[in-house]
Amino acid sequence: MFSTGHDETHREVFKAEDADSMNLVGLSMRGPKKVVDKVIKGMKLHK
């Protein structure tokens, strides 16, 4: 799905999948560093 950096392509691939069988494993956040750091403070990060 993420072989390119083209957002619209990613959205089309996502929409084509069956929502009931998706296995989502990630999270994305965007915002000012100070705010994002406060929101994720204490979360276990993927290694």
PDBQT receptor file of N, H, CA, C and O in Angstrom, charges set to zero:
ATOM      1  N   MET A   1       0.810  -1.192   0.000  1.00  0.00    +0.000 N 
ATOM      2  CA  MET A   1       0.000   0.000   0.000  1.00  0.00    +0.000 C 
ATOM      3  C   MET A   1       0.858   1.264   0.000  1.00  0.00    +0.000 C 
ATOM      4  O   MET A   1       0.523   2.226  -0.690  1.00  0.00    +0.000 OA
ATOM      5  N   PHE A   2       1.942   1.284   0.746  1.00  0.00    +0.000 N 
ATOM      6  H   PHE A   2       2.214   0.502   1.306  1.00  0.00    +0.000 HD
ATOM      7  CA  PHE A   2       2.727   2.502   0.865  1.00  0.00    +0.000 C 
ATOM      8  C   PHE A   2       4.008   2.456   0.045  1.00  0.00    +0.000 C 
ATOM      9  O   PHE A   2       5.044   2.967   0.471  1.00  0.00    +0.000 OA
ATOM     10  N   SER A   3       3.937   1.849  -1.120  1.00  0.00    +0.000 N 
ATOM     11  H   SER A   3       3.096   1.434  -1.466  1.00  0.00    +0.000 HD
ATOM     12  CA  SER A   3       5.121   1.776  -1.975  1.00  0.00    +0.000 C 
ATOM     13  C   SER A   3       5.428   3.126  -2.618  1.00  0.00    +0.000 C 
ATOM     14  O   SER A   3       6.515   3.328  -3.160  1.00  0.00    +0.000 OA
ATOM     15  N   THR A   4       4.475   4.044  -2.556  1.00  0.00    +0.000 N 
ATOM     16  H   THR A   4       3.593   3.881  -2.115  1.00  0.00    +0.000 HD
ATOM     17  CA  THR A   4       4.706   5.395  -3.081  1.00  0.00    +0.000 C 
ATOM     18  C   THR A   4       4.376   6.403  -1.991  1.00  0.00    +0.000 C 
ATOM     19  O   THR A   4       3.807   6.040  -0.962  1.00  0.00    +0.000 OA
ATOM     20  N   GLY A   5       4.719   7.640  -2.202  1.00  0.00    +0.000 N 
ATOM     21  H   GLY A   5       5.182   7.936  -3.038  1.00  0.00    +0.000 HD
ATOM     22  CA  GLY A   5       4.380   8.697  -1.267  1.00  0.00    +0.000 C 
ATOM     23  C   GLY A   5       3.141   9.463  -1.695  1.00  0.00    +0.000 C 
ATOM     24  O   GLY A   5       2.899  10.573  -1.221  1.00  0.00    +0.000 OA
ATOM     25  N   HIS A   6       2.351   8.873  -2.595  1.00  0.00    +0.000 N 
ATOM     26  H   HIS A   6       2.548   7.971  -2.981  1.00  0.00    +0.000 HD
ATOM     27  CA  HIS A   6       1.187   9.555  -3.165  1.00  0.00    +0.000 C 
ATOM     28  C   HIS A   6      -0.053   9.271  -2.315  1.00  0.00    +0.000 C 
ATOM     29  O   HIS A   6      -0.573   8.156  -2.325  1.00  0.00    +0.000 OA
ATOM     30  N   ASP A   7      -0.517  10.269  -1.591  1.00  0.00    +0.000 N 
ATOM     31  H   ASP A   7      -0.094  11.175  -1.583  1.00  0.00    +0.000 HD
ATOM     32  CA  ASP A   7      -1.612  10.108  -0.644  1.00  0.00    +0.000 C 
ATOM     33  C   ASP A   7      -2.898   9.623  -1.304  1.00  0.00    +0.000 C 
ATOM     34  O   ASP A   7      -3.567   8.741  -0.765  1.00  0.00    +0.000 OA
ATOM     35  N   GLU A   8      -3.255  10.175  -2.451  1.00  0.00    +0.000 N 
ATOM     36  H   GLU A   8      -2.712  10.891  -2.890  1.00  0.00    +0.000 HD
ATOM     37  CA  GLU A   8      -4.501   9.769  -3.113  1.00  0.00    +0.000 C 
ATOM     38  C   GLU A   8      -4.475   8.289  -3.497  1.00  0.00    +0.000 C 
ATOM     39  O   GLU A   8      -5.493   7.604  -3.393  1.00  0.00    +0.000 OA
ATOM     40  N   THR A   9      -3.320   7.793  -3.938  1.00  0.00    +0.000 N 
ATOM     41  H   THR A   9      -2.493   8.349  -4.023  1.00  0.00    +0.000 HD
ATOM     42  CA  THR A   9      -3.188   6.372  -4.277  1.00  0.00    +0.000 C 
ATOM     43  C   THR A   9      -3.404   5.517  -3.033  1.00  0.00    +0.000 C 
ATOM     44  O   THR A   9      -4.091   4.498  -3.094  1.00  0.00    +0.000 OA
ATOM     45  N   HIS A  10      -2.833   5.916  -1.923  1.00  0.00    +0.000 N 
ATOM     46  H   HIS A  10      -2.275   6.744  -1.873  1.00  0.00    +0.000 HD
ATOM     47  CA  HIS A  10      -2.998   5.175  -0.656  1.00  0.00    +0.000 C 
ATOM     48  C   HIS A  10      -4.461   5.137  -0.251  1.00  0.00    +0.000 C 
ATOM     49  O   HIS A  10      -4.958   4.102   0.193  1.00  0.00    +0.000 OA
ATOM     50  N   ARG A  11      -5.146   6.249  -0.399  1.00  0.00    +0.000 N 
ATOM     51  H   ARG A  11      -4.742   7.090  -0.760  1.00  0.00    +0.000 HD
ATOM     52  CA  ARG A  11      -6.567   6.306  -0.032  1.00  0.00    +0.000 C 
ATOM     53  C   ARG A  11      -7.412   5.374  -0.903  1.00  0.00    +0.000 C 
ATOM     54  O   ARG A  11      -8.331   4.725  -0.405  1.00  0.00    +0.000 OA
ATOM     55  N   GLU A  12      -7.106   5.309  -2.186  1.00  0.00    +0.000 N 
ATOM     56  H   GLU A  12      -6.359   5.836  -2.590  1.00  0.00    +0.000 HD
ATOM     57  CA  GLU A  12      -7.852   4.425  -3.087  1.00  0.00    +0.000 C 
ATOM     58  C   GLU A  12      -7.638   2.957  -2.723  1.00  0.00    +0.000 C 
ATOM     59  O   GLU A  12      -8.588   2.173  -2.731  1.00  0.00    +0.000 OA
ATOM     60  N   VAL A  13      -6.406   2.582  -2.407  1.00  0.00    +0.000 N 
ATOM     61  H   VAL A  13      -5.635   3.219  -2.401  1.00  0.00    +0.000 HD
ATOM     62  CA  VAL A  13      -6.117   1.203  -2.001  1.00  0.00    +0.000 C 
ATOM     63  C   VAL A  13      -6.868   0.879  -0.716  1.00  0.00    +0.000 C 
ATOM     64  O   VAL A  13      -7.441  -0.203  -0.591  1.00  0.00    +0.000 OA
ATOM     65  N   PHE A  14      -6.871   1.791   0.223  1.00  0.00    +0.000 N 
ATOM     66  H   PHE A  14      -6.406   2.670   0.121  1.00  0.00    +0.000 HD
ATOM     67  CA  PHE A  14      -7.555   1.589   1.499  1.00  0.00    +0.000 C 
ATOM     68  C   PHE A  14      -9.059   1.420   1.299  1.00  0.00    +0.000 C 
ATOM     69  O   PHE A  14      -9.672   0.534   1.894  1.00  0.00    +0.000 OA
ATOM     70  N   LYS A  15      -9.654   2.272   0.460  1.00  0.00    +0.000 N 
ATOM     71  H   LYS A  15      -9.156   2.992  -0.024  1.00  0.00    +0.000 HD
ATOM     72  CA  LYS A  15     -11.095   2.205   0.202  1.00  0.00    +0.000 C 
ATOM     73  C   LYS A  15     -11.494   0.902  -0.486  1.00  0.00    +0.000 C 
ATOM     74  O   LYS A  15     -12.624   0.444  -0.317  1.00  0.00    +0.000 OA
ATOM     75  N   ALA A  16     -10.597   0.301  -1.254  1.00  0.00    +0.000 N 
ATOM     76  H   ALA A  16      -9.679   0.674  -1.391  1.00  0.00    +0.000 HD
ATOM     77  CA  ALA A  16     -10.913  -0.922  -1.988  1.00  0.00    +0.000 C 
ATOM     78  C   ALA A  16     -10.937  -2.154  -1.087  1.00  0.00    +0.000 C 
ATOM     79  O   ALA A  16     -11.464  -3.192  -1.488  1.00  0.00    +0.000 OA
ATOM     80  N   GLU A  17     -10.384  -2.064   0.109  1.00  0.00    +0.000 N 
ATOM     81  H   GLU A  17      -9.956  -1.221   0.434  1.00  0.00    +0.000 HD
ATOM     82  CA  GLU A  17     -10.338  -3.209   1.025  1.00  0.00    +0.000 C 
ATOM     83  C   GLU A  17     -11.649  -3.357   1.790  1.00  0.00    +0.000 C 
ATOM     84  O   GLU A  17     -12.380  -2.388   1.992  1.00  0.00    +0.000 OA
ATOM     85  N   ASP A  18     -11.931  -4.585   2.210  1.00  0.00    +0.000 N 
ATOM     86  H   ASP A  18     -11.337  -5.373   2.046  1.00  0.00    +0.000 HD
ATOM     87  CA  ASP A  18     -13.106  -4.868   3.031  1.00  0.00    +0.000 C 
ATOM     88  C   ASP A  18     -12.824  -4.396   4.458  1.00  0.00    +0.000 C 
ATOM     89  O   ASP A  18     -11.891  -4.882   5.096  1.00  0.00    +0.000 OA
ATOM     90  N   ALA A  19     -13.619  -3.456   4.959  1.00  0.00    +0.000 N 
ATOM     91  H   ALA A  19     -14.377  -3.060   4.440  1.00  0.00    +0.000 HD
ATOM     92  CA  ALA A  19     -13.383  -2.858   6.277  1.00  0.00    +0.000 C 
ATOM     93  C   ALA A  19     -13.415  -3.889   7.400  1.00  0.00    +0.000 C 
ATOM     94  O   ALA A  19     -12.725  -3.722   8.406  1.00  0.00    +0.000 OA
ATOM     95  N   ASP A  20     -14.201  -4.948   7.248  1.00  0.00    +0.000 N 
ATOM     96  H   ASP A  20     -14.762  -5.083   6.431  1.00  0.00    +0.000 HD
ATOM     97  CA  ASP A  20     -14.318  -5.954   8.305  1.00  0.00    +0.000 C 
ATOM     98  C   ASP A  20     -13.121  -6.889   8.391  1.00  0.00    +0.000 C 
ATOM     99  O   ASP A  20     -12.921  -7.550   9.410  1.00  0.00    +0.000 OA
ATOM    100  N   SER A  21     -12.324  -6.950   7.330  1.00  0.00    +0.000 N 
ATOM    101  H   SER A  21     -12.486  -6.413   6.502  1.00  0.00    +0.000 HD
ATOM    102  CA  SER A  21     -11.188  -7.873   7.349  1.00  0.00    +0.000 C 
ATOM    103  C   SER A  21      -9.835  -7.154   7.438  1.00  0.00    +0.000 C 
ATOM    104  O   SER A  21      -8.790  -7.792   7.311  1.00  0.00    +0.000 OA
ATOM    105  N   MET A  22      -9.848  -5.842   7.652  1.00  0.00    +0.000 N 
ATOM    106  H   MET A  22     -10.697  -5.324   7.754  1.00  0.00    +0.000 HD
ATOM    107  CA  MET A  22      -8.588  -5.094   7.741  1.00  0.00    +0.000 C 
ATOM    108  C   MET A  22      -7.863  -5.396   9.042  1.00  0.00    +0.000 C 
ATOM    109  O   MET A  22      -8.482  -5.546  10.095  1.00  0.00    +0.000 OA
ATOM    110  N   ASN A  23      -6.556  -5.481   8.951  1.00  0.00    +0.000 N 
ATOM    111  H   ASN A  23      -6.053  -5.359   8.095  1.00  0.00    +0.000 HD
ATOM    112  CA  ASN A  23      -5.715  -5.691  10.123  1.00  0.00    +0.000 C 
ATOM    113  C   ASN A  23      -4.813  -4.460  10.246  1.00  0.00    +0.000 C 
ATOM    114  O   ASN A  23      -3.691  -4.442   9.740  1.00  0.00    +0.000 OA
ATOM    115  N   LEU A  24      -5.324  -3.436  10.927  1.00  0.00    +0.000 N 
ATOM    116  H   LEU A  24      -6.236  -3.450  11.338  1.00  0.00    +0.000 HD
ATOM    117  CA  LEU A  24      -4.592  -2.180  11.045  1.00  0.00    +0.000 C 
ATOM    118  C   LEU A  24      -3.579  -2.272  12.178  1.00  0.00    +0.000 C 
ATOM    119  O   LEU A  24      -3.896  -2.751  13.267  1.00  0.00    +0.000 OA
ATOM    120  N   VAL A  25      -2.375  -1.818  11.920  1.00  0.00    +0.000 N 
ATOM    121  H   VAL A  25      -2.117  -1.429  11.035  1.00  0.00    +0.000 HD
ATOM    122  CA  VAL A  25      -1.312  -1.971  12.913  1.00  0.00    +0.000 C 
ATOM    123  C   VAL A  25      -0.531  -0.689  13.179  1.00  0.00    +0.000 C 
ATOM    124  O   VAL A  25       0.514  -0.744  13.826  1.00  0.00    +0.000 OA
ATOM    125  N   GLY A  26      -0.990   0.438  12.712  1.00  0.00    +0.000 N 
ATOM    126  H   GLY A  26      -1.839   0.483  12.186  1.00  0.00    +0.000 HD
ATOM    127  CA  GLY A  26      -0.204   1.652  12.883  1.00  0.00    +0.000 C 
ATOM    128  C   GLY A  26      -1.039   2.864  13.231  1.00  0.00    +0.000 C 
ATOM    129  O   GLY A  26      -2.269   2.830  13.197  1.00  0.00    +0.000 OA
ATOM    130  N   LEU A  27      -0.353   3.919  13.561  1.00  0.00    +0.000 N 
ATOM    131  H   LEU A  27       0.646   3.947  13.588  1.00  0.00    +0.000 HD
ATOM    132  CA  LEU A  27      -0.981   5.173  13.917  1.00  0.00    +0.000 C 
ATOM    133  C   LEU A  27      -0.107   6.299  13.400  1.00  0.00    +0.000 C 
ATOM    134  O   LEU A  27       1.120   6.223  13.458  1.00  0.00    +0.000 OA
ATOM    135  N   SER A  28      -0.732   7.320  12.905  1.00  0.00    +0.000 N 
ATOM    136  H   SER A  28      -1.729   7.382  12.858  1.00  0.00    +0.000 HD
ATOM    137  CA  SER A  28       0.007   8.469  12.397  1.00  0.00    +0.000 C 
ATOM    138  C   SER A  28      -0.516   9.725  13.073  1.00  0.00    +0.000 C 
ATOM    139  O   SER A  28      -1.720   9.871  13.279  1.00  0.00    +0.000 OA
ATOM    140  N   MET A  29       0.389  10.629  13.416  1.00  0.00    +0.000 N 
ATOM    141  H   MET A  29       1.367  10.511  13.248  1.00  0.00    +0.000 HD
ATOM    142  CA  MET A  29       0.010  11.901  14.025  1.00  0.00    +0.000 C 
ATOM    143  C   MET A  29       0.775  13.021  13.367  1.00  0.00    +0.000 C 
ATOM    144  O   MET A  29       1.914  12.860  12.929  1.00  0.00    +0.000 OA
ATOM    145  N   ARG A  30       0.119  14.158  13.311  1.00  0.00    +0.000 N 
ATOM    146  H   ARG A  30      -0.806  14.290  13.667  1.00  0.00    +0.000 HD
ATOM    147  CA  ARG A  30       0.783  15.331  12.753  1.00  0.00    +0.000 C 
ATOM    148  C   ARG A  30       0.364  16.544  13.565  1.00  0.00    +0.000 C 
ATOM    149  O   ARG A  30      -0.818  16.733  13.854  1.00  0.00    +0.000 OA
ATOM    150  N   GLY A  31       1.317  17.345  13.923  1.00  0.00    +0.000 N 
ATOM    151  H   GLY A  31       2.277  17.192  13.688  1.00  0.00    +0.000 HD
ATOM    152  CA  GLY A  31       1.015  18.543  14.683  1.00  0.00    +0.000 C 
ATOM    153  C   GLY A  31       2.286  19.150  15.222  1.00  0.00    +0.000 C 
ATOM    154  O   GLY A  31       3.382  18.657  14.955  1.00  0.00    +0.000 OA
ATOM    155  N   PRO A  32       2.144  20.219  15.982  1.00  0.00    +0.000 N 
ATOM    156  CA  PRO A  32       3.323  20.828  16.583  1.00  0.00    +0.000 C 
ATOM    157  C   PRO A  32       4.029  19.828  17.509  1.00  0.00    +0.000 C 
ATOM    158  O   PRO A  32       3.375  19.119  18.274  1.00  0.00    +0.000 OA
ATOM    159  N   LYS A  33       5.350  19.774  17.437  1.00  0.00    +0.000 N 
ATOM    160  H   LYS A  33       5.881  20.350  16.816  1.00  0.00    +0.000 HD
ATOM    161  CA  LYS A  33       6.126  18.789  18.195  1.00  0.00    +0.000 C 
ATOM    162  C   LYS A  33       5.767  18.780  19.677  1.00  0.00    +0.000 C 
ATOM    163  O   LYS A  33       5.619  17.713  20.273  1.00  0.00    +0.000 OA
ATOM    164  N   LYS A  34       5.627  19.941  20.265  1.00  0.00    +0.000 N 
ATOM    165  H   LYS A  34       5.747  20.808  19.782  1.00  0.00    +0.000 HD
ATOM    166  CA  LYS A  34       5.329  20.036  21.695  1.00  0.00    +0.000 C 
ATOM    167  C   LYS A  34       3.991  19.359  22.031  1.00  0.00    +0.000 C 
ATOM    168  O   LYS A  34       3.881  18.662  23.039  1.00  0.00    +0.000 OA
ATOM    169  N   VAL A  35       2.993  19.566  21.193  1.00  0.00    +0.000 N 
ATOM    170  H   VAL A  35       3.082  20.132  20.373  1.00  0.00    +0.000 HD
ATOM    171  CA  VAL A  35       1.664  18.985  21.414  1.00  0.00    +0.000 C 
ATOM    172  C   VAL A  35       1.691  17.476  21.204  1.00  0.00    +0.000 C 
ATOM    173  O   VAL A  35       1.161  16.725  22.023  1.00  0.00    +0.000 OA
ATOM    174  N   VAL A  36       2.309  17.026  20.108  1.00  0.00    +0.000 N 
ATOM    175  H   VAL A  36       2.739  17.636  19.442  1.00  0.00    +0.000 HD
ATOM    176  CA  VAL A  36       2.386  15.591  19.826  1.00  0.00    +0.000 C 
ATOM    177  C   VAL A  36       3.163  14.872  20.933  1.00  0.00    +0.000 C 
ATOM    178  O   VAL A  36       2.751  13.803  21.382  1.00  0.00    +0.000 OA
ATOM    179  N   ASP A  37       4.275  15.449  21.371  1.00  0.00    +0.000 N 
ATOM    180  H   ASP A  37       4.610  16.318  21.006  1.00  0.00    +0.000 HD
ATOM    181  CA  ASP A  37       5.053  14.845  22.455  1.00  0.00    +0.000 C 
ATOM    182  C   ASP A  37       4.210  14.688  23.723  1.00  0.00    +0.000 C 
ATOM    183  O   ASP A  37       4.314  13.677  24.418  1.00  0.00    +0.000 OA
ATOM    184  N   LYS A  38       3.383  15.678  24.020  1.00  0.00    +0.000 N 
ATOM    185  H   LYS A  38       3.298  16.499  23.456  1.00  0.00    +0.000 HD
ATOM    186  CA  LYS A  38       2.529  15.607  25.210  1.00  0.00    +0.000 C 
ATOM    187  C   LYS A  38       1.477  14.497  25.061  1.00  0.00    +0.000 C 
ATOM    188  O   LYS A  38       1.196  13.770  26.014  1.00  0.00    +0.000 OA
ATOM    189  N   VAL A  39       0.902  14.375  23.864  1.00  0.00    +0.000 N 
ATOM    190  H   VAL A  39       1.130  14.966  23.089  1.00  0.00    +0.000 HD
ATOM    191  CA  VAL A  39      -0.139  13.365  23.617  1.00  0.00    +0.000 C 
ATOM    192  C   VAL A  39       0.423  11.950  23.730  1.00  0.00    +0.000 C 
ATOM    193  O   VAL A  39      -0.234  11.077  24.297  1.00  0.00    +0.000 OA
ATOM    194  N   ILE A  40       1.623  11.704  23.203  1.00  0.00    +0.000 N 
ATOM    195  H   ILE A  40       2.156  12.413  22.743  1.00  0.00    +0.000 HD
ATOM    196  CA  ILE A  40       2.166  10.339  23.183  1.00  0.00    +0.000 C 
ATOM    197  C   ILE A  40       3.064  10.022  24.380  1.00  0.00    +0.000 C 
ATOM    198  O   ILE A  40       3.614   8.925  24.464  1.00  0.00    +0.000 OA
ATOM    199  N   LYS A  41       3.215  10.961  25.294  1.00  0.00    +0.000 N 
ATOM    200  H   LYS A  41       2.768  11.853  25.226  1.00  0.00    +0.000 HD
ATOM    201  CA  LYS A  41       4.064  10.731  26.464  1.00  0.00    +0.000 C 
ATOM    202  C   LYS A  41       3.614   9.474  27.214  1.00  0.00    +0.000 C 
ATOM    203  O   LYS A  41       2.442   9.329  27.560  1.00  0.00    +0.000 OA
ATOM    204  N   GLY A  42       4.547   8.586  27.454  1.00  0.00    +0.000 N 
ATOM    205  H   GLY A  42       5.499   8.704  27.173  1.00  0.00    +0.000 HD
ATOM    206  CA  GLY A  42       4.261   7.359  28.178  1.00  0.00    +0.000 C 
ATOM    207  C   GLY A  42       3.829   6.184  27.318  1.00  0.00    +0.000 C 
ATOM    208  O   GLY A  42       3.731   5.061  27.812  1.00  0.00    +0.000 OA
ATOM    209  N   MET A  43       3.569   6.425  26.038  1.00  0.00    +0.000 N 
ATOM    210  H   MET A  43       3.649   7.338  25.637  1.00  0.00    +0.000 HD
ATOM    211  CA  MET A  43       3.180   5.321  25.152  1.00  0.00    +0.000 C 
ATOM    212  C   MET A  43       4.391   4.469  24.817  1.00  0.00    +0.000 C 
ATOM    213  O   MET A  43       5.500   4.983  24.677  1.00  0.00    +0.000 OA
ATOM    214  N   LYS A  44       4.180   3.186  24.691  1.00  0.00    +0.000 N 
ATOM    215  H   LYS A  44       3.278   2.768  24.805  1.00  0.00    +0.000 HD
ATOM    216  CA  LYS A  44       5.254   2.285  24.265  1.00  0.00    +0.000 C 
ATOM    217  C   LYS A  44       5.412   2.440  22.757  1.00  0.00    +0.000 C 
ATOM    218  O   LYS A  44       4.449   2.283  22.006  1.00  0.00    +0.000 OA
ATOM    219  N   LEU A  45       6.625   2.748  22.321  1.00  0.00    +0.000 N 
ATOM    220  H   LEU A  45       7.407   2.875  22.931  1.00  0.00    +0.000 HD
ATOM    221  CA  LEU A  45       6.881   2.953  20.902  1.00  0.00    +0.000 C 
ATOM    222  C   LEU A  45       7.307   1.655  20.235  1.00  0.00    +0.000 C 
ATOM    223  O   LEU A  45       7.941   0.807  20.864  1.00  0.00    +0.000 OA
ATOM    224  N   HIS A  46       6.962   1.499  18.965  1.00  0.00    +0.000 N 
ATOM    225  H   HIS A  46       6.447   2.188  18.454  1.00  0.00    +0.000 HD
ATOM    226  CA  HIS A  46       7.340   0.329  18.181  1.00  0.00    +0.000 C 
ATOM    227  C   HIS A  46       8.860   0.275  18.022  1.00  0.00    +0.000 C 
ATOM    228  O   HIS A  46       9.501   1.292  17.759  1.00  0.00    +0.000 OA
ATOM    229  N   LYS A  47       9.421  -0.905  18.182  1.00  0.00    +0.000 N 
ATOM    230  H   LYS A  47       8.900  -1.731  18.396  1.00  0.00    +0.000 HD
ATOM    231  CA  LYS A  47      10.873  -1.076  18.019  1.00  0.00    +0.000 C 
ATOM    232  C   LYS A  47      11.161  -2.164  17.045  1.00  0.00    +0.000 C 
ATOM    233  O   LYS A  47      12.326  -2.459  16.774  1.00  0.00    +0.000 OA
TER     234      LYS A  47
